[in-house]
């Protein structure tokens, strides 16, 4: 390069920097933070400016294509527009705050923009304007990575931006809004070959992709949304290694072709339809190594595939503990299943209405699937059943023709119908389908083990699935109908009396467990556990997910066969199961009521099943504070009211024992407090309580003793007041306060030594159990308003 070229280039740079310094020094009104440094990188050099204060928008406007702007820590308030191909990079997590107005960052017809390392928060709340944390239109090759989006209506909105990459972001939402009033966590529209990878997304409306061919959706965790994933008109997409849990619907995919679906977890998606995944008018799905567990429906098919020359293959997937494993709309054909595992679904395969499974196959190239209810044998030891698995259930056939009958699923009514079908050949139903070569051992899908403390024990399922299923084989099959005889809503009682006399012969314990051991194959869920619960005592079972708490409850209810001795009201659970169960009122974590029935009619229905006089219905409603709501349909009841209705069902026969599995896990603070008061009233009347919980304040309020389980063993017995200290627990205090004081409150708490962060409509503060209100006291001492607070465990 000639010397004059170098000198001219340096002069131009010097002039540009001088002008930029003058511009920055003149714009001081757009930031609430005085920065100590602001890095402005030109393509070939790096320059550090030190203005006393500056305007971020002015810096964005002054940047040249290819520049990197490094933003130091601080709070930058306003709405920002990027019009040049630059990299905007935060150092120390600077905060871009939209002050609850409009979109925080808008990128308009600008390619090759990168945004990373920022906290982006407080968008507007106008759905008609699609207020977003980041909005991009006509911006190909956009990169949004390693950002945190908080209190945003739409999280990331990308339109007409081919090759965009949204990677490793944490995307929240305006969780205080009704779900329908929230925006989409991520919206990608007409942006071919985009990538959505490694993001943590929660509490939004949907993750939506429309008209995006060649998309890669990988390694995301999407929880507590309405639709975890929803796309339409997206061909040649790859969906792998994602976890979609606790949404209303895990994924609903429509009008697309050639989808690869592998290594995903669809769990506990239990909205009104509650699909793990729904496929509508999808062509060419290849699904392998996915886990569908705890959903209302594992996988739903509606006109998929829709092309007559296309078939679809599903292999090495596991469908476990769903209400329905596979659900087909009528006339769906050309779906083929092999080497999948169907374990303990209430209904393994179902139809939405009357029809047949003709045109679909459950045996491919001589290989079938594993069915937990298969009653055949393998005489030659080749791992395949010697007789076909035939799905033949009169009640299921009736449900397929009349879906309203699902209300009676797992009830004595179903048992009676199935018994009649077996006893009288005239009632024998036509087979729904058959698997000609069923497998005798389950196939374990290769799914990623979830991070610690999921909302249900997925880690246990993922890591010990094969051992658990081996226990299924050893036991012969799961007795699903036995489950019906002890769930609170369908427990038949042998006596018509509504009071159960305490049987005290041989001891005063209401519950006695001696050397309880339960194994699933080589996996030991409960190991030599012994304890007793005295009359009127309240015992809390505490432990991490997978510690064995639910297994203990299921064993006491007679749902699982186990070694050891279990006695309830001095009846042997294994030998006198009906009498033992008659002494228990059970409140499960997940409720299942018929939405169109009123609360009172619901109790009347269960009263008839329990042989309880109808007069007990109004008494039970009054006991739980629902006397004024008896005429309301269940669908109109709040979550707290539904939980109280469940308690009323458990109290119908006035049992001496209440067994509750995470009774307040799905309730808000007010509803939780009201429910605990009801349980305290029952305890004061002499009821014996056994319950599981992850909430320290709940245990402290209810329990007289705590049994801490660890890997199925009794690790500790202590008083509730000792639990936190013995386990080293900390609590999270959620403080709700006006927006105008949150920043000052956060600074004050940090200065006082508390670990605190913003959380939607307030702050989150880690506290010791012995000093729960210390942050509140510190704020009130400085006249900082606190509207409300809520405690939750920060560690299980």
TIPA-244823 format. One record per residue (C-alpha): x, y, z; residue in three letters. Coordinates in pm, whole numbers, padded with zeros to 5 digits, always signed. Last residue first. Example, Ala and Ser with C-alpha at 12.3 -4.5 7.8 and 13.67 -1.06 7.14 Angstrom:
BEGIN
+01367-00106+00714SER
+01230-00450+00780ALA
This chain:
BEGIN
-03534-02933+04655UNK
-03360-02596+04643UNK
-03483-02240+04604UNK
-03799-02321+04796UNK
-04080-02068+04760UNK
-04203-01774+04961UNK
-04441-01503+04840UNK
-04452-01128+04898UNK
-04694-00839+04868UNK
-04715-00465+04799UNK
-04364-00367+04913UNK
-04305+00010+04920UNK
-03956+00144+04983UNK
-03951+00365+05294UNK
-03582+00289+05365UNK
-03669+00085+05675UNK
-03940-00080+05466UNK
-03674-00212+05231UNK
-03456-00364+05503UNK
-03758-00515+05680UNK
-03874-00677+05357UNK
-03524-00817+05294UNK
-03508-00963+05650UNK
-03849-01128+05621UNK
-03734-01488+05586UNK
-03456-01472+05841UNK
-03446-01823+05993UNK
-03532-01989+05663UNK
-03234-01808+05506UNK
-03312-01578+05218UNK
-03253-01562+04842UNK
-03432-01260+04693UNK
-03652-01243+04382UNK
-03781-00903+04275UNK
-04104-00762+04136UNK
-04356-00771+03855UNK
-04149-00985+03617UNK
-03862-01114+03829UNK
-03566-00888+03889UNK
-03269-01024+04082UNK
-03146-01056+04440UNK
-02861-01213+04636UNK
-02862-01011+04958UNK
-02553-00836+05094UNK
-02709-00509+05209UNK
-02569-00325+04907UNK
-02736-00580+04681UNK
-03065-00525+04862UNK
-03036-00147+04824UNK
-02955-00168+04454UNK
-03253-00399+04391UNK
-03488-00173+04586UNK
-03372+00133+04392UNK
-03432-00050+04063UNK
-03769-00181+04174UNK
-03910+00150+04301UNK
-04095+00281+03994UNK
-04216-00062+03887UNK
-04432-00093+04197UNK
-04365-00390+04425UNK
-04411-00766+04450UNK
-04134-00940+04641UNK
-04064-01307+04575UNK
-03867-01456+04864UNK
-03659-01755+04759UNK
-03576-01997+05036UNK
-03259-02172+05138UNK
-03218-02528+05254UNK
-02914-02659+05437UNK
-03073-03000+05490UNK
-03061-03010+05872UNK
-03120-02636+05903UNK
-03419-02632+05674UNK
-03577-02940+05829UNK
-03544-02851+06198UNK
-03867-02653+06232UNK
-04054-02931+06054UNK
-03939-03182+06319UNK
-03703-03453+06206UNK
-03664-03796+06047UNK
-03372-03834+05809UNK
-03236-04046+05524UNK
-03520-04296+05490UNK
-03424-04480+05173UNK
-03569-04468+04823UNK
-03282-04271+04672UNK
-03319-04009+04946UNK
-03632-03977+05152UNK
-03678-03720+05429UNK
-03960-03806+05669UNK
-04097-03494+05834UNK
-04295-03485+06159UNK
-04587-03280+06297UNK
-04663-03146+05952UNK
-04909-02879+05845UNK
-04769-02526+05868UNK
-04396-02611+05861UNK
-04451-02850+05573UNK
-04636-02585+05373UNK
-04367-02325+05448UNK
-04101-02566+05321UNK
-04271-02632+04991UNK
-04163-02947+04807UNK
-04454-03154+04935UNK
-04581-03506+04989UNK
-04868-03582+05222UNK
-04981-03821+05494UNK
-05256-03680+05715UNK
-05456-03838+05999UNK
-05792-03671+06058UNK
-05882-03580+06416UNK
-06109-03278+06368UNK
-05810-03045+06413UNK
-05643-03223+06121UNK
-05943-03153+05902UNK
-05933-02786+05998UNK
-05559-02774+05925UNK
-05632-02925+05584UNK
-05884-02652+05510UNK
-05637-02384+05619UNK
-05378-02537+05384UNK
-05625-02503+05097UNK
-05686-02136+05169UNK
-05313-02062+05181UNK
-05257-02241+04851UNK
-05543-02055+04683UNK
-05394-01724+04789UNK
-05040-01813+04684UNK
-05126-01962+04346UNK
-05206-02330+04307UNK
-05051-02602+04091UNK
-04823-02757+04355UNK
-05084-02731+04632UNK
-05173-03096+04696UNK
-04830-03245+04614UNK
-04971-03598+04664UNK
-05230-03607+04943UNK
-05333-03899+05161UNK
-05616-03824+05404UNK
-05697-04078+05676UNK
-06005-04120+05897UNK
-06239-04140+05597UNK
-06556-03925+05598UNK
-06712-04106+05300UNK
-06736-03782+05101UNK
-06406-03641+05232UNK
-06192-03742+04930UNK
-06449-03598+04693UNK
-06453-03274+04896UNK
-06073-03261+04870UNK
-06101-03284+04493UNK
-06358-03004+04501UNK
-06110-02799+04703UNK
-05851-02855+04428UNK
-06108-02746+04170UNK
-06176-02433+04375UNK
-05806-02347+04383UNK
-05774-02389+04008UNK
-06073-02162+03953UNK
-06415-02307+03884UNK
-06602-02226+03563UNK
-06499-02553+03391UNK
-06641-02746+03687UNK
-06987-02613+03608UNK
-07129-02386+03881UNK
-07431-02508+04078UNK
-07231-02606+04386UNK
-07055-02270+04410UNK
-07218-02125+04721UNK
-07150-02440+04925UNK
-06789-02449+04802UNK
-06612-02371+05131UNK
-06439-02708+05174UNK
-06659-02833+05458UNK
-06969-02680+05297UNK
-06924-02885+04981UNK
-06873-03198+05192UNK
-07193-03137+05386UNK
-07385-03069+05066UNK
-07269-03400+04923UNK
-07312-03603+05244UNK
-07690-03590+05205UNK
-07655-03799+04888UNK
-07580-04103+05105UNK
-07241-04266+05024UNK
-07222-04582+04818UNK
-06875-04475+04694UNK
-06977-04476+04328UNK
-07303-04302+04416UNK
-07116-04039+04616UNK
-06881-03990+04320UNK
-07171-03895+04093UNK
-07331-03678+04359UNK
-06996-03503+04405UNK
-06978-03419+04035UNK
-07342-03315+04037UNK
-07261-03065+04313UNK
-06962-02918+04129UNK
-07165-02888+03811UNK
-07094-03118+03520UNK
-06968-02972+03191UNK
-06598-02987+03283UNK
-06592-03358+03372UNK
-06325-03384+03638UNK
-05970-03516+03623UNK
-05724-03374+03874UNK
-05344-03410+03874UNK
-05170-03397+04214UNK
-05393-03663+04364UNK
-05620-03621+04668UNK
-05688-03959+04832UNK
-05937-04023+05112UNK
-05826-04339+05285UNK
-06010-04571+05525UNK
-06190-04753+05242UNK
-05851-04825+05089UNK
-05760-05055+05379UNK
-06093-05238+05364UNK
-06059-05285+04990UNK
-05698-05403+05015UNK
-05737-05667+05281UNK
-05453-05901+05185UNK
-05203-05659+05027UNK
-05299-05353+05228UNK
-05313-05545+05559UNK
-05577-05368+05766UNK
-05469-05197+06090UNK
-05621-04862+05981UNK
-05374-04895+05693UNK
-05110-05167+05715UNK
-04814-05223+05484UNK
-04574-05514+05529UNK
-04269-05570+05312UNK
-04236-05654+04945UNK
-04413-05454+04677UNK
-04714-05474+04448UNK
-04807-05133+04319UNK
-05146-04962+04303UNK
-05248-05086+04647UNK
-05305-04737+04785UNK
-05015-04779+05028UNK
-04791-04884+04738UNK
-04894-04583+04531UNK
-04814-04356+04824UNK
-04468-04507+04877UNK
-04397-04493+04503UNK
-04496-04127+04505UNK
-04234-04046+04767UNK
-03954-04258+04617UNK
-03665-04010+04584UNK
-03738-03962+04212UNK
-03799-03588+04243UNK
-03610-03469+04548UNK
-03730-03553+04895UNK
-03986-03480+05163UNK
-04271-03699+05285UNK
-04474-03496+05536UNK
-04652-03668+05826UNK
-04958-03526+06000UNK
-05064-03711+06318UNK
-05425-03754+06424UNK
-05386-04131+06475UNK
-05019-04228+06464UNK
-04818-04261+06144UNK
-04554-04533+06138UNK
-04228-04577+05950UNK
-04018-04838+05772UNK
-03842-04826+05433UNK
-03635-05122+05321UNK
-03539-04962+04984UNK
-03791-04776+04770UNK
-03733-04714+04394UNK
-03475-04987+04350UNK
-03377-05009+03982UNK
-03267-05355+03870UNK
-03610-05439+03730UNK
-03848-05192+03890UNK
-03795-05257+04259UNK
-04015-05177+04557UNK
-03910-05241+04915UNK
-04119-05163+05221UNK
-03942-05291+05534UNK
-04237-05214+05763UNK
-04495-04945+05691UNK
-04767-04876+05949UNK
-05044-04626+05892UNK
-05320-04551+06144UNK
-05096-04661+06429UNK
-05269-04754+06755UNK
-05176-05124+06761UNK
-05296-05485+06738UNK
-05666-05410+06754UNK
-05717-05040+06699UNK
-05964-05037+06413UNK
-06087-04682+06397UNK
-06453-04682+06305UNK
-06516-04559+05954UNK
-06801-04313+05916UNK
-07023-04275+05609UNK
-07189-04613+05645UNK
-07280-04789+05322UNK
-07007-05047+05366UNK
-06793-05215+05100UNK
-06667-04891+04960UNK
-06591-04837+04593UNK
-06307-04592+04522UNK
-06360-04423+04185UNK
-06280-04054+04238UNK
-06030-04113+04512UNK
-05807-04340+04309UNK
-05813-04683+04477UNK
-06009-04923+04258UNK
-05917-04759+03932UNK
-05549-04848+03957UNK
-05640-05213+03975UNK
-05781-05177+03626UNK
-05436-05091+03496UNK
-05282-05416+03611UNK
-04937-05369+03467UNK
-04807-05681+03294UNK
-04610-05999+03354UNK
-04438-05875+03667UNK
-04096-05955+03528UNK
-04173-05776+03203UNK
-04290-05465+03382UNK
-03984-05478+03604UNK
-03774-05467+03290UNK
-03962-05150+03207UNK
-03818-04990+03515UNK
-03468-05107+03432UNK
-03495-04975+03077UNK
-03630-04640+03186UNK
-03358-04584+03447UNK
-03182-04273+03318UNK
-03460-04108+03117UNK
-03739-04209+03352UNK
-03544-04098+03660UNK
-03452-03769+03500UNK
-03812-03717+03396UNK
-03921-03718+03759UNK
-04172-03429+03740UNK
-04137-03052+03730UNK
-03772-03086+03647UNK
-03526-03049+03933UNK
-03185-03090+03771UNK
-03138-03065+03395UNK
-03312-03316+03166UNK
-03140-03637+03051UNK
-03127-03622+02671UNK
-03331-03888+02489UNK
-03209-04212+02331UNK
-03529-04413+02343UNK
-03517-04738+02542UNK
-03682-05035+02373UNK
-03900-05249+02597UNK
-03857-05624+02631UNK
-04100-05895+02518UNK
-04153-05742+02175UNK
-04482-05797+01994UNK
-04472-05993+01667UNK
-04819-05975+01509UNK
-04926-05642+01658UNK
-05303-05629+01631UNK
-05570-05365+01582UNK
-05909-05262+01721UNK
-06023-05620+01776UNK
-06403-05665+01754UNK
-06568-05667+02093UNK
-06678-05979+02282UNK
-07023-05914+02430UNK
-07182-06232+02294UNK
-06882-06420+02430UNK
-07007-06368+02787UNK
-06749-06370+03067UNK
-06476-06160+02905UNK
-06711-05894+02771UNK
-06904-05889+03099UNK
-06583-05832+03293UNK
-06489-05548+03056UNK
-06825-05384+03112UNK
-06806-05423+03491UNK
-06450-05286+03503UNK
-06549-04985+03293UNK
-06837-04906+03527UNK
-06607-04956+03827UNK
-06409-04658+03692UNK
-06081-04653+03500UNK
-06250-04456+03219UNK
-06595-04334+03318UNK
-06547-03975+03196UNK
-06403-04125+02878UNK
-06768-04205+02795UNK
-06801-03860+02637UNK
-06583-03991+02351UNK
-06878-04192+02209UNK
-06773-04420+01922UNK
-06410-04445+02034UNK
-06529-04467+02395UNK
-06747-04771+02311UNK
-06453-04944+02144UNK
-06244-04863+02451UNK
-06514-05019+02672UNK
-06529-05335+02462UNK
-06153-05374+02473UNK
-05955-05583+02226UNK
-05610-05463+02131UNK
-05452-05786+02013UNK
-05086-05858+02080UNK
-05004-06152+01857UNK
-04901-06494+01989UNK
-04544-06623+02011UNK
-04422-06295+02155UNK
-04082-06179+02040UNK
-03754-06184+02234UNK
-03626-06496+02058UNK
-03671-06713+02366UNK
-03848-07003+02187UNK
-04146-07006+02425UNK
-04203-06631+02432UNK
-04535-06569+02606UNK
-04856-06366+02579UNK
-05031-06133+02822UNK
-04931-05801+02666UNK
-05040-05516+02894UNK
-04700-05341+02895UNK
-04688-05346+02515UNK
-04347-05357+02341UNK
-04358-05308+01964UNK
-04342-05519+01650UNK
-04060-05640+01428UNK
-04112-05875+01134UNK
-04027-05616+00869UNK
-04269-05368+01026UNK
-04541-05471+01272UNK
-04780-05213+01416UNK
-04934-05111+01085UNK
-05183-04851+00964UNK
-05421-04902+00669UNK
-05713-05024+00876UNK
-05714-04866+01221UNK
-06092-04852+01223UNK
-06369-04598+01268UNK
-06593-04453+01535UNK
-06471-04129+01686UNK
-06143-03990+01823UNK
-05976-04329+01794UNK
-05749-04482+02056UNK
-05416-04656+02120UNK
-05262-04753+02456UNK
-05550-04643+02674UNK
-05458-04573+03038UNK
-05099-04568+02917UNK
-04898-04806+03132UNK
-04608-04861+02893UNK
-04617-04853+02513UNK
-04261-04906+02386UNK
-04169-04856+02019UNK
-03969-05108+01816UNK
-04203-05076+01515UNK
-04484-04841+01413UNK
-04621-04767+01066UNK
-04850-04482+00963UNK
-05008-04522+00620UNK
-05368-04435+00713UNK
-05589-04183+00899UNK
-05951-04255+00805UNK
-06091-04147+01143UNK
-05877-03928+01373UNK
-05611-04125+01554UNK
-05491-04107+01915UNK
-05168-04272+02029UNK
-05068-04322+02394UNK
-05392-04215+02559UNK
-05405-04098+02922UNK
-05026-04092+02905UNK
-04818-04294+03153UNK
-04553-04394+02900UNK
-04521-04372+02520UNK
-04162-04455+02427UNK
-04021-04403+02076UNK
-03777-04648+01919UNK
-03950-04631+01578UNK
-04215-04431+01395UNK
-04245-04457+01018UNK
-04459-04247+00783UNK
-04610-04325+00444UNK
-04652-04102+00137UNK
-04816-04189-00198UNK
-05171-04096-00094UNK
-05067-03754+00033UNK
-05232-03650+00363UNK
-04996-03822+00603UNK
-05131-03730+00845UNK
-05502-03656+00816UNK
-05527-03588+01191UNK
-05285-03789+01407UNK
-05232-03726+01780UNK
-04925-03836+01980UNK
-04893-03880+02357UNK
-05246-03776+02449UNK
-05332-03642+02797UNK
-04960-03615+02853UNK
-04766-03793+03129UNK
-04491-03923+02904UNK
-04395-03905+02537UNK
-04026-03987+02490UNK
-03868-03959+02146UNK
-03608-04194+02000UNK
-03740-04188+01643UNK
-03990-03996+01430UNK
-03973-03983+01049UNK
-04263-03769+00931UNK
-04328-03766+00555UNK
-04641-03556+00511UNK
-04818-03350+00779UNK
-05186-03266+00738UNK
-05228-03236+01115UNK
-04973-03388+01352UNK
-05027-03321+01724UNK
-04750-03364+01980UNK
-04761-03426+02352UNK
-05127-03342+02307UNK
-05313-03203+02609UNK
-05645-03132+02439UNK
-05778-02923+02730UNK
-05423-02860+02858UNK
-05210-03143+02993UNK
-04858-03136+02856UNK
-04684-03347+03120UNK
-04394-03448+02900UNK
-04279-03431+02539UNK
-03908-03521+02538UNK
-03716-03506+02211UNK
-03447-03736+02067UNK
-03587-03729+01712UNK
-03839-03565+01480UNK
-03738-03535+01115UNK
-04012-03361+00915UNK
-04051-03413+00540UNK
-04359-03204+00464UNK
-04571-02936+00631UNK
-04937-02844+00665UNK
-04947-02855+01045UNK
-04740-02918+01358UNK
-04882-02892+01709UNK
-04621-02927+01983UNK
-04633-02974+02360UNK
-04991-02861+02408UNK
-05108-02685+02727UNK
-04744-02670+02825UNK
-04590-02851+03121UNK
-04294-02987+02929UNK
-04137-02950+02587UNK
-03776-03075+02603UNK
-03581-03048+02278UNK
-03309-03283+02150UNK
-03429-03273+01789UNK
-03667-03099+01548UNK
-03532-03090+01190UNK
-03738-02918+00919UNK
-03764-03015+00553UNK
-04088-02823+00489UNK
-04250-02557+00708UNK
-04602-02462+00602UNK
-04726-02446+00961UNK
-04550-02447+01298UNK
-04647-02456+01662UNK
-04404-02540+01943UNK
-04464-02531+02319UNK
-04821-02424+02256UNK
-04972-02252+02562UNK
-04639-02206+02737UNK
-04540-02349+03075UNK
-04213-02499+02952UNK
-03992-02486+02643UNK
-03636-02620+02677UNK
-03447-02595+02349UNK
-03170-02828+02231UNK
-03261-02811+01860UNK
-03504-02653+01617UNK
-03338-02644+01273UNK
-03542-02481+00995UNK
-03510-02591+00632UNK
-03833-02431+00516UNK
-03988-02151+00721UNK
-04337-02054+00608UNK
-04472-02013+00961UNK
-04279-02081+01284UNK
-04444-02010+01619UNK
-04329-02060+01978UNK
-04653-01996+02164UNK
-04806-01790+02449UNK
-04530-01719+02695UNK
-04457-01865+03036UNK
-04118-02016+02949UNK
-03837-02040+02695UNK
-03482-02159+02755UNK
-03295-02147+02423UNK
-03035-02394+02296UNK
-03105-02362+01924UNK
-03366-02197+01703UNK
-03214-02190+01355UNK
-03342-02033+01033UNK
-03310-02193+00690UNK
-03594-01987+00540UNK
-03739-01684+00717UNK
-04101-01635+00611UNK
-04217-01590+00971UNK
-04030-01669+01295UNK
-04223-01583+01613UNK
-04063-01661+01950UNK
-04223-01623+02293UNK
-04549-01537+02124UNK
-04750-01254+02276UNK
-04949-01264+02595UNK
-05319-01174+02607UNK
-05432-01535+02550UNK
-05220-01648+02845UNK
-05376-01394+03082UNK
-05119-01131+03176UNK
-04903-01150+03490UNK
-04652-01369+03306UNK
-04541-01090+03076UNK
-04289-01321+02916UNK
-03954-01493+02955UNK
-03687-01579+02698UNK
-03345-01703+02807UNK
-03125-01704+02498UNK
-02883-01972+02382UNK
-02927-01922+02005UNK
-03167-01748+01770UNK
-03007-01776+01425UNK
-03153-01610+01115UNK
-03076-01761+00775UNK
-03351-01577+00588UNK
-03508-01272+00750UNK
-03862-01218+00618UNK
-03998-01177+00970UNK
-03834-01227+01310UNK
-04009-01163+01641UNK
-03817-01245+01960UNK
-03996-01221+02296UNK
-04346-01097+02221UNK
-04500-00935+02529UNK
-04171-00898+02716UNK
-04127-00909+03094UNK
-03770-01037+03068UNK
-03549-01125+02771UNK
-03201-01253+02856UNK
-02945-01262+02576UNK
-02687-01522+02475UNK
-02750-01506+02100UNK
-02956-01319+01843UNK
-02792-01353+01502UNK
-02961-01208+01189UNK
-02844-01361+00861UNK
-03121-01185+00667UNK
-03288-00874+00814UNK
-03608-00795+00623UNK
-03802-00738+00944UNK
-03658-00777+01293UNK
-03825-00731+01632UNK
-03641-00782+01961UNK
-03811-00750+02301UNK
-04145-00726+02128UNK
-04461-00513+02103UNK
-04684-00685+01847UNK
-04863-00357+01770UNK
-05210-00516+01785UNK
-05097-00721+02085UNK
-05024-00406+02283UNK
-04839-00478+02608UNK
-04531-00258+02576UNK
-04189-00405+02632UNK
-04029-00426+02976UNK
-03695-00605+02934UNK
-03387-00677+02728UNK
-03082-00797+02922UNK
-02798-00800+02674UNK
-02505-01033+02595UNK
-02559-01064+02222UNK
-02716-00893+01922UNK
-02576-00958+01575UNK
-02694-00781+01256UNK
-02602-00920+00915UNK
-02879-00764+00705UNK
-03081-00447+00772UNK
-03439-00404+00656UNK
-03556-00272+00994UNK
-03414-00397+01323UNK
-03622-00287+01624UNK
-03496-00322+01980UNK
-03722-00243+02279UNK
-04060-00266+02109UNK
-04342-00043+02239UNK
-04373+00099+02590UNK
-04338-00086+02920UNK
-04036+00129+03011UNK
-03844-00028+02719UNK
-03543-00118+02934UNK
-03212-00219+02775UNK
-03008-00362+03061UNK
-02632-00410+03043UNK
-02519-00767+03117UNK
-02151-00726+03213UNK
-02037-00632+02862UNK
-02320-00623+02609UNK
-02260-00662+02238UNK
-02435-00490+01949UNK
-02278-00621+01626UNK
-02341-00408+01319UNK
-02510-00417+00979UNK
-02685-00079+00995UNK
-03037+00044+01073UNK
-03070-00062+01437UNK
-03356+00107+01622UNK
-03383+00150+01999UNK
-03677+00210+02232UNK
-03600+00374+02563UNK
-03404+00326+02882UNK
-03043+00216+02906UNK
-02957+00067+03244UNK
-02593-00014+03319UNK
-02317-00256+03232UNK
-02096-00155+02938UNK
-02217-00160+02575UNK
-01971-00289+02316UNK
-02049-00164+01967UNK
-01897-00380+01694UNK
-01868-00217+01351UNK
-01931-00402+01023UNK
-02149-00129+00875UNK
-02065+00209+01035UNK
-02186+00333+01372UNK
-02322+00686+01415UNK
-02686+00581+01431UNK
-02618+00313+01690UNK
-02412+00558+01896UNK
-02692+00812+01881UNK
-02937+00546+01993UNK
-02715+00467+02291UNK
-02701+00828+02413UNK
-02392+00925+02607UNK
-02253+01021+02944UNK
-01919+01138+03081UNK
-01759+01038+02754UNK
-01475+00785+02768UNK
-01432+00636+02421UNK
-01239+00317+02356UNK
-01126+00256+01995UNK
-01058-00079+01834UNK
-00914-00112+01484UNK
-00957-00290+01150UNK
-01331-00316+01111UNK
-01404-00032+01351UNK
-01482-00116+01710UNK
-01662+00132+01938UNK
-01616+00057+02306UNK
-01808+00268+02556UNK
-01656+00350+02890UNK
-01753+00483+03231UNK
-02120+00494+03147UNK
-02369+00729+03311UNK
-02699+00541+03322UNK
-03054+00659+03272UNK
-02994+00690+02900UNK
-03160+00884+02617UNK
-03109+01240+02738UNK
-02732+01275+02702UNK
-02685+01346+02335UNK
-02424+01613+02275UNK
-02118+01424+02393UNK
-02203+01138+02164UNK
-02220+01360+01857UNK
-01893+01537+01940UNK
-01719+01206+02000UNK
-01854+01074+01669UNK
-01720+01376+01483UNK
-01377+01326+01635UNK
-01386+00955+01561UNK
-01470+01015+01198UNK
-01196+01277+01162UNK
-00935+01041+01310UNK
-01045+00757+01083UNK
-01029+00979+00777UNK
-00683+01094+00877UNK
-00565+00736+00925UNK
-00690+00636+00579UNK
-00521+00939+00425UNK
-00191+00850+00592UNK
-00212+00485+00481UNK
-00295+00580+00125UNK
-00012+00838+00120UNK
+00240+00566+00214UNK
+00148+00347-00090UNK
+00000+00000+00000UNK
